[in-house]
Amino acid sequence: MSASAPANPKVGFVSLGCPKALVDSERILTQLRVEGYDIVQTYDDADVVVVNTCGFIDSAVTESLDAIGEAIAENGKVIVTGCLGKRSELIREAHPDVLSISGPQDYGSVMSAVHAALPPRHDPFVDLVPRRAADNDIGVKLTPKHYAYLKISEGCNHRCSFCIIPSMRGDLVSRPVDEVLREAEKLAMGGVKELLVISQDTSAYGVDVKYAERQWRGKGYQTRMKALCEGLSELGVWTRLHYVYPYPHVDEIIPLMADDKLLPYLDIPFQHASPRVLKLMKRPGAVDKTLERIQRWRSIAPDIAIRSTFIVGFPGETDAEFEELLDFLDEAQLDRVGAFAYSPVDGAKANDLPDPVPDEVKQERLARFMERQAEISAAKLEAKVGSRQRCLVDAIDGELAIARSMADAPEIDGLVQIQNGESAGLRVGQFVDVEIMGSDEHDLFGEAVEND
């Protein structure tokens, strides 16, 4: 009687942080799978646990340290990677028993630590052949099958005074455009219906490689945002742009949105509207030009949805400057907005600025800001009642189908609740036209009228 083959070594994985960190997790998980490791869902089943951390703001640091502590308590063998890995002394102080610490994108160190803690199973028949993912393998994805994040670069050349990301992820390093387009093509062939383009600064894509041209499908494409979007438009899927700085050349992609080659959606972190506060933040500060450009974008692509994030209570922000921010909201009429009360981040230059805003004032300003934006959002969504919206189904919940319109990115924007989802026979990952019957501050409600 032949002996049964030994079980594959088992790795547990905890992924924290932003979509960029999620892509890092996907790459590590893909390599683990290629090398014969099984990925398991519980601490008890794992032989070792990898925790991919976030360290951008204090609450993220706390969440990461707590996750490491939980993994140590439940399993005992823990490998730490990600942004907080750049502050190894902080991790060691809290959790001296972790096996290894590495920073973001350091996939080699993670795999070396896994090998040391849990050697891959030896197979004499295949170990002489280098293992790699198949050419048509899109790797492990942590998103649903119908959408995926497409990371086009690492790092950032900006030195915003409130941000420590460059110290964690380094300067801008753009991926070659043909490599990005090939990955996108594999994702589309694998059933992905929506690509979410992410980076630290999508508008700066290619500046570090002087916009070098590469070949894809027999045609030359520059390593540049517009050329990338033109290539992605050939795939017949939704393409959504995130983390776009408001550089002048962003204007060049708006006609692609008007021609239905790119989703009419821009995620632009404006952060503030006072030129003086923006200067303290070390951000672009031509607010009048920003408003003019938003109006011009809407004249070219009337359906464009603009989402942004803002910081209130930044050091030195006066009452008058906060009122400037509220006035900007009224004029810009942005579709989706997130806001944060300023919180000092260990290592950020903004910590040294004078005149910190008292916490109670920050919270009062945040409440007023969100109340103002809620009124704007509610009005913009109400204006869509009676329209027909193309949507992508994310989930089926009883009789309802939960979907997103072209104006809604997953997890950060609103939803479209399709009341007759079950009776219409809708499926996850399916496009459907929805007649909008109602709205609230965040979501739309309607009925499916046509589907593929």
N, C-alpha and C positions, 0 to 999 in steps of 0.2 A: 504494500500500500504506500503510495507516494505521499510525502509530507506536504502539507498545504503551504503555499507561499507566505512568507512573513508579511504582516500588514504594513502598509505605507506609513511613514512617520506623519504625525498630525500636528497642524499649526492652527492656533486660534488667532483671530485678527480683529483689532479694534481700530476703526478709522474715524478720526475727528477732524473738524476744521472745514475749510472752504472747498469749492469744487476743484481747485487746483491741487489741494491735498488729496482729494478723492481720486484724481487721476494718478497721483503717485502711488496710492494704495493699489489701484488696479494693475499698475506695472509690476509692483512687488508680488502681488497675488498671481499674476500671470507667470512670472519667473518661478515661483514656488511650484505651481502646477506643472510647468515644463520639466522641472527637476524631480517630479514624482511625489511631491508632498500632497497630502490631503488637507483641505481647508475645512475646519469643523466649526460648529456654531456655539459650543459651550466650553467653559473653562475645564470642566471635568473630562471632556473628551480630548483636550489638547495636550500634547507633550511639551509645547512651548507656546507662548503668546507674544505676538508683535503688536505694539501700540504705536500708531501713527498720530503724533500729537499736533496741536495748534498752540501758538504762543503769541498771537497778535495783540490781544488785550488781556487785562487782568482776569476777567471772567473766563477766558479761554485757557489761560495758564492754570487757573484753579480746576477747571473741568479736566484738563489733561493730567494734572497731578493726582486728582481723584481717580481717574480711570486707571492710571498706573498702579495706584495703591490697591484698587479693587482687584486688578489682575494678579498682583503679588499675593494678596490674601486668598484668592480663590484657586490660584494655580501654582505660584511660586517661581516659575521660570519665565522671565519677562525681558523682551528686547524692545528698546525704545528708539523711535526714529521721528523725523518730522521737524517742524519749525522750533519747537521747544527744545529739541536736541542741541540747538546752538547755545543753550544755557545749561550745559551739562552739570555745572556745579549746583544749580538750583535743584535739579532732579536728584543728584547724588545726596544732597543734604536731606531731602524729604524721603528718598527711597534708596538707601545705599546698596541694596541687594539686587538691583537690576543687572542683567547680564551684560548689556551693551547699550551704548548711546551713540546715535549718529544724527546728522542734520537732514534737512529736506533734500530729496533727489539723490541721496547717497545710497543707491540701490545695492552697490557692491558691498558696502559695509553691512547692510542688513543681511544679505545672503551669507556673508562670511560668518556673521554672528549666529545665524540659523544653523549653518553647517557645523560650527563648533559645539553648539548646544544639542543639536539633533542631526547627526550625519545622515545624508540621503541613503536610502536602501540600496545596497550593492546588487546589481543585476549583471552577472558575467556575460550575458548574451548581448546586452545593448550598451554597456558602459564604455565600450571602445568607440562608439559613435557619438559625436557631440549632439547633445539635445538642444532643440530649438523649437519655437512655435512654428506650426505650418504656415505657409505663405498666405493661405486664406483664413487664418485664425485671427479673430479680432481680440483674443485674449479675454481675461476675466473682466466683466463689467459689473459695477456696483449699482448702476442705474437700471431701471426697467428696460426691457428689450427694445422699446420703441423710441427711446432717446438716449443720447450719449454726449458727454463732454469731450470736446476736441481742443486739447491744449496746444497752442501754437508757439509758445515761448516760455522761458523761465526768467525770473529776475526782473529788475526794474532799474532804469537810469535816473529816476526822480529821487529827490531827497526831501520829501514832504516832512515837515517838522513833527507831525504827530505819528509818523509811521516808522516801524523798525524792520519792515519786510526786506529792504535791500541788505541789511546786515544779516538776515537769515537766508535769503535766497540769492543774493548776489546781484550783479548787474545783468542787463538784458542779454539773453542768449536766444536768438530766434532759431526755430527748427527750419530746415530747408523746405521750401514750399512744395516740392514734389513729394517729400516724405509725408507732409501733412495731408496732401491731396490723396495719396495712396491709402493712408489710414482712413480718411473719410470715405473713400470709395469702398473699402472693405466693410466699413460699418453700414453703409447704405445697402450693400449686397447682402449683409447679414440681417436685414430687416429693420434697421434704425430709420425712423421717419423724421427725426429732428436732431440736428447737430447744434450744440451750444458751444460757440467759439469762446474760449477763455484764455486768459493770460494775466499778467499783472498790469500790462499796458498794451492793449490790442492795437491801438493807433500807431504805436512805435514799431510794429512788426517789420523786421527786415533792416532797420536802420543800422544795426551792428554789423551786418554782412553787406552793407552798401547795396541792398536790394538785388542781390545776385539772382540771375535768371537760371531756372532749371526747366527740364522737359517733363511734361506729363501728357499722356495720350497723344504724343507726337506734336505737341504745341509748346511754345516757350511761355513760361510764367515768371514774372519777377517775384522775389520774396518781399511782397508788399501787400498791405491790407486789401486794396482794391482788386489786385490780380488774384489774390487768394479767394476773395468773394466771387469773382467771375468764374474761377474754377469750380468752386463749391456749387455754384448755380447750375452746373451741368449734371448734377447728381439727382435732381428731381425730388429733393427732400427739403424740409424747412431748415433754414440756416439763421441762427439768432446770435447777435453780437453782444458780448458782455465786456465790461471794464474798458470802455472806449474813452480816451481823453479827448476833449473838444479841440483838437488841432484843426487848422483850416482844411487839410486834405480829407477830413471826414465828409465834407460836402460832396466829394466825388462818388461816394457810394449811395447817396440818396436816390439818384436815377435808377439804380439797380432795384431799389425797393419799389419805386413807382412802376417798374416793368415786371413786378412779381418774380424777380430772380433772387430776392433776398427778403427775409421777413421785415416788414416795416416796423422795426423795433430797435431802439438804441438804449443801452445801459451806460449812462454817463455819470460818474460820481462828481457832481459839481462842488459839493462840500460846503459852499457858502456863497453869498452874493455881495458881501462887502469887499471892495477892492483892498482895503487895509487888512482885514482879517485874512483874506486869501494870500496876501503878501506874507503875513506872519506864518501862514500854513505852508508857504513856498509852493503855491498852486497858481495856475494861470488866472488872471484877474480882470479880463476885459468883459465886464458883465453886460454893458450895453451891446457889445458885439455878439455876445452869447444870445441875448434876446432876439436880436436881428436874425441870427442864423437859425434859431428855432422857428421863427416865422417863415424864413425862406425854405427850410426843410418841409414845413407843412404845406407850403404853396406847391412844392414839387410832388410830395407824397402825402396827400391829405390824411391818410389813415395811419400815419406813423405814430407809434406809441413811444413815449420817452419816459424811462425810469431813472431815478437818481437817488443818491444818498447825501445826507447833510450832517454836519456836526454843529450842535448848538452849545453855547456856553464855553467856547474856546477861550483860552487865556487872553484877557484884554478886551473881549467882546463887550461893547457898550449897549445900553438900551436902544440907542439910535441905530446901531449896526444890526441888532436883532430885528428891528422894525424894517430895515432894508431887506433882510432875508424874507420876512413875511410879504413885503411888497413884491419881491421877485416871484414868490409862489403865485401871487395873484396874477402877475403879468405872464409868467411862463406857462401856467396851466398844465403842469406835468401830469402824466397819466398815473404813474406809480412812484411813490416816494417812501424812503426809509430814513430815519433820523436817529441820532445817538446823542446823548449828553456827553460832553467831552470827559474822558477818563484818562488820567496820566498812565502812560505805558512805560515801563522800565526801559531806559535807554533812549527814549525819544527826546529830540531837541526841544520840543514844545514844553517840556517840564521846566525848563529854565526861563521861560517867558514870565514877565511881571504881570501883576494884576489878575490873579486867578479869580474866576467867577465862583461865588459861594454855591455849595451844592443845592441849597433850596431854590436859588435863582435859576440854576441850570435845569432843575426838574420842572419849575414853573414855565420856563421858556419852551422846554420840550413838549409839555402838555399843550401849550398854546399853538405851537408849530403843528403838532399832529391834528389838533382840532381844526385848524385852518385847512390843512391838506385833506382831511376827511371830507370836508364840504366840497372841495374841488373834485375829489375822486368820485364822490356820490353823484355830482352833477354830470361828470363826463360819462359815467356808466349809465345814468338815466337817459342820456342822449342816444344811447345805443338801443334802447327799447324800441321794438318795431323793425330793427335791422336784421339782416341775415349774416351770421358769422361762421366762417370756416373754423372748425375746432378739431382738436386731437384728443381722443379718449384716453384718459389715464387710469380709470378704475370703474368697476361696476359695483354699485352699492344698493342691493335690493332692486327696486324699480328704477332707481336713478343711475344715470351714467355721469361720472365726474370727468369733465374735460377742461381743456384750456383753449382759448382763442389765440390768434396770432399776437395779441397784445399781452400775453401772459406767459412768463417763464416759469418753469416748475419750481415749487417750494417757496418762491419769494413774491409772486404776484397772486392775482385772484384766480378764481375758478369759474367754470360755466356748468351749472347743474342742469342736466338734461332730464326733464321730468318723465319722458317716455322712453328712457334708455333701454329698459328691458324689453318692452313690447316692440321697439324698433329693431331688436336683435343686434344691438351694438356690441362691439368687442374692444378690448384694450388694444391700443395701438392703431385704431382705425380713424380715418378722417371722416367728418360728418358736417353737413351744413345744419345750422341751428337757427330757428326763428326765436329771437330774444323777446320774452314776454314780461320780464321784470328785472329789478336790480336792487342792490343795497350799496353800502359804502365800499364793499370789496368785490362782490361776485355778481355774476349774471345768471338768470334763470330762463330756460326756454325749452323748446321741443325740437326734436330731430325732424327735418323735413326731407332730407335726401342723404344718402350715404353711398360710399363706394362698394 
